[in-house]
Amino acid sequence: MYTFIHKKIVKIFGEASIFIRENLAQIVIIVGAFVLLEVIQSFPYINIIPNYQFLVIGFTLLLAVVLLRVSISNKKIMLAVLVLLFLGAIITIFDIEKILELVGFVAFVLLVFIIIRQIVNDRESLKKTDSE
Amino acid sequence: MKRRIIFDLSLILILGLIPLLWFSDGKIILGHDAGLTLDPEANFADRLFVWTQRFGIGTDQSFALLGAFLIHGIEAFLAWLGFTLDAQQKIQFVFWFVLPGLTMYFLVYKTWPERRCLPVIASILYMINYYLIQAWFIAERTKFSIYAGFPLLLYFLFSYFLGRMGLLRSVVFAGLAISILNGGGSFPLYGGLIITVLLVYVYFILLHFEKKTLVKIVYFSVGVSLVYLLLNAYWVIPYVFYILGFYGRDLALAGGPEGALGWAGYISQGATLFNLFRGQGIPDWYLNQYHAFSQNFFTNPVLIALSFIYPILAYLSLFFVKDKKTKLLIYFLIILSLVSLVFTSGPKSQIGIIYKILTLYLPGFAIFRSAYYKFGYAFFFAYAILIGFSLDSIFSRIQAKLPNLGIFFARIAIVAVASFVFFYHYPLIDGSFFDYSREPSKELTTRIKVPEYVLDFGKWINRENPNVRYLIVPELSESGYVAYKWKYWSVAPLNSLMSRHSFVQNSLLLPISERVLISKMYQNLLKEDFESFLDFAEVFAIDGIVLQKDFDWKNISWGTTNPRTYEEILERNSNFKLEKIFGEWKVYSIVGRKKPQRITATTRLSFLQGDLKNILSFPHFDPRAPIFMGELDRKNSPYFVSKASEVFVAPECFNCDLKGPGLGLTFYDPKVLPGSFFYPIISIQEQDIKRKSNDFKSLLNYYLTISDRRIIEAKSVVERELNLDHLQGTLNRHRKSLADLKKIVGLKEWKITGKEENTSAETVAAHLLQQATWIEELYINPLVKSESKKILADSYEKVLVLEFLARKKVWITKDASNKRFIFDLPKIGEYDVFVKKGSLAHSGGFEKSDISLAERPDLKVIPKEEIEGWLRYGPLKIDNKRLRLSLTDSTVKNLLTGIKPNLSSPSKGIEEKGGTYSFTTDSIDRCISFNISNLETIGGRYMISFQYRNLTDRKDLSFYLTTPGKKLPKLEVLGTFLPNSRKWSSEERFIDPKNQKVNIFFCNGFSTLSEKLSGEEVSPSLIPGQTLIEIREIKLVKISSPIVMLYKKQKELEDIDYVKSFEKPNPVLYTIEIKENEGPLSISVRESYGKYWQVCEVKGKCYPFEEQSHFASSEYGNAWYFENGIQGKLKIYYLPQTMFIIGMFISTVSLVIIIGGVCFLVLRKRYFS
């Protein structure tokens, strides 16, 4: 049992380490963008944008999914949306409104991304269908 | 027909019978915003005309869903067939319940015939969801209509774009579908449809960015629009005519785009992305804490968990979609669900900025202010198909893996889904959603049982002369809600739902000016001022009164006068005669009315400068004569004042109620400061405003605003320590703005009316005082350099001079007895001056009520005689147009004189000496009270004033009012202490009594429980017996608003009505016969003023409606002045009806051509090809 868990942990760390090494540039860009957006939120004219925090999260997520597109498939993102919805069900019972808003927003952003990517991927075949 | 289709349609039809579960015990759906009526035939007949008198004195109803012609047509047809009200509703409800299911079935079945479960599941989900249930509580048939038409339009749209249907067929069928199911012509309901169609276009452009796609879009859009416009011309033409004239006014009434945004924000409170994903977010659920069932969905874990099935199934469709054709549509539906989510959530969601920008900057978008209702159906449409698709895929896979289950599996699965959907929407079982508020004492429902006597009244009134107009009592409260004990509740007056007759009530549906006048009429009746009331009744052509004793008058939110009070007044007064009794309703006629007063013609023409309410009961006033309102139409005033037979000037008393103007300036944080990169934009904007400021008032406003803005900018720069190097420049510009302001404030004569001058001067003075305070603050701020201080000192001087100049122009009432009036005479000359005796504070002691003029200090006149309740001061020759008049109300008296105060027992420590009361340390927690009675509750206003001083540093004088029988809770006394004042300080408090009695309390301190228990009520620092508080000059006076009238007779008057006879064959036409006359002659038609009412002679000559001779009489009615007289037979016609007739002709011909064309093509194809 112990060996199994040990192997599993090593495997996950290994995969994570490979993932980070392969996508280091993208990760730096994403983190950098996030930090930058967080820093500028108190700047004049920026500080009057409503729901700024949500927009930052949405943008970062979108950026992450776009930059790391090779690594995360639509199926996985969809799975993440479903997990979020399940999580949302539990959070709804406890009525934590702010978190629910965030969950809803993240799910929305991910769905937008999925559908855009799906259409981009299938554009050619869709065009054919249309003209058939 | 395939067995499968029979099964599917049977299931849809069975579910369509759900509305039958909602009716029991003879109840029907009525009230709130439900457009259902008690007499569908009369209602339908009324909708054939663009003018209606159902809502009172008459209004243009072009905006009020003329397009719902078919919806109301079905209703009227059922009534015509003889169905009872509840049977009609049952049939209609079943029809509207099942129709969206059928249209959705058509779309999905035609698109995916191979998918066994998808069409029927999508139909069920489209029929049964909380979006529609919310609409069902008011049976919103307009919404059901567009909701049902939506799938049809999309089917033909996609068929065309996918090449399955030709242009002509798709355009004709799409146009027909959306024309018949047109949402009742309610344009805001098209929100979801518009974004969906636009999205389809964008989707296809993205897939095929080529000319062919653009051409297709143009062809389809133009084609469908053309068919739609032709078939809907009957309502579109009058509607466009109305919009061109009234959109600006209606938008302004809704508060402009900002107001629309505020409303959208309010109703979108629960419409978060998360809630919408779950098929929730319905505004009522979150705004109404007494909602019939929403709390279950917030708290019940099972229902919460079940709600997640919706989004999970909807978006799982992305995994199940395999073939290319389906992908195209499923991807589109997912995009539609997400885009419609953005709009449905309104301005409140995290992406609400999109909705905000569109509302603020896209002209016309503000009509979609109820975002959820207007866009939500597109989302539910997408969801219904997506969920259906996922379930169909799951069931197909199961069936493929378990072939033994046979064909019954699909049917069982469909029935199981239908059952789940039905039970998840359990309020459908008993119709509990109709009971939309369960707040104790305010239970509201649209499912009610209408008393038999109400229906009897409806039948009776519909047989009576439609020109007879009734006033409904009791009056509505300020809330405007119409509520009866038997649960009818709405903004729409009940009588508007049962007949086409005119019933006057201070309904929210009337323009505010009419509402104010009608409220005043109710006050006159309640005060038993019959002179004024009967004048009002003549002005509004009211012939009788309907007393409704079943009104819910006691309710805390919409309670009003006890109908019993009205009943007593009507019973004991000989001016009224009981005509009929219908259960709780009584009909009275006004004695002495030989014929309806709707139309009169007279040689008299009155010119009134001032409010209509002030002229009523005036002895020389003839309510039958048309009244030109000088202040409402300044442009034509000189013409009418020269033609008028009598001139009445009823100036408004300024600040008579002593409320104070409240015109000060408050600080705001400017977004862009001097030195900012964006600051030039501010300068450009200011220059633009200056260029547009062409008159005195806007120029004054401009210069004042500029000086305010500069000083606020300077203050912000200093407070935020931002761009401090720009401070000196800003202060310089402030100084310059003051110099500019002086050029205009310093003018001897301001080119505005006296009333405007007074208000503007008060505003300028108040703003400048505030500016002075800010200059003082800036001057002592250490960040301000010496150069800047010099400028500030200079500006300060200028501000003081300007404030003095403005203050000199102010003529305002400052105390209870000295009343001030400022006004412009329409014409100089000799006027007879009157004061309405009943408008003074009290009836006795008026003899010394003198009048003086600021322009003639030597003049002081007192009343010479009393004529029919008016004090006549005699003739006064006036040489200048602008007058500042002062009236001393000598009847004002202290109502506390002679009233002995009640002292707490024991009264030790409370002393009275020469009218000064004092409290010592021996009277802590004790009070003096005055019990006042006989206060005037209808329009009465009183002022309590006194002086007090504290002789210690304690804040221990409590002052409050109570009504008899209502004791102020002990702890609340803590909130009633007056500020400590060691010097004599004055305090004033106003009462607008709702009760005739009031108790005034002055109390000494407050002992806490622990102080009482420990016996340490008196602080050790005080000397026993020491005086703590003194109060003196306690006064209670009634605040009056005297009515002053200046009267000038210009021509000899005769008392003849020149109307020989008149008829009103329909709501838009009067035919009248006028007796011989030589003119001038004035004709009054007592319908709300409508610019397009037109007088025509029988020979055919019509007087252009743009002519000066047509004016708004008495603030609301129509009147025409014919200098050379007019006689014989005349027609008075409401011109927009012609638009309706033209539109109806176009629609009918188009329908015949289109249907004929379709039939021809079908026949040709079948028999000749």
Interface residues (C-beta under 8 A of the other chain):
Chain A: P44 Y45 I48 I49 P50 N51 F54 L55 G58 N74 K75 M78 V81 L82 L85 F86 G88 A89 T92 I93 D95 L100 E101 V103 G104 F105 A107 F108 L111 V112 I114 I115 Q118 I119 D122 R123 S125 L126 K127 K128 T129 D130 S131 E132
Chain B: F161 L162 G163 F204 L206 L207 H208 T272 L273 F274 N275 L276 F277 F298 P301 I304 A305 S307 F308 P311 I312 Y315 L316 L318 F319 K324 K325 K327 L328 Y331 I334 I335 L338 L341 S349 Q350 I351 G352 I353 K671 S676
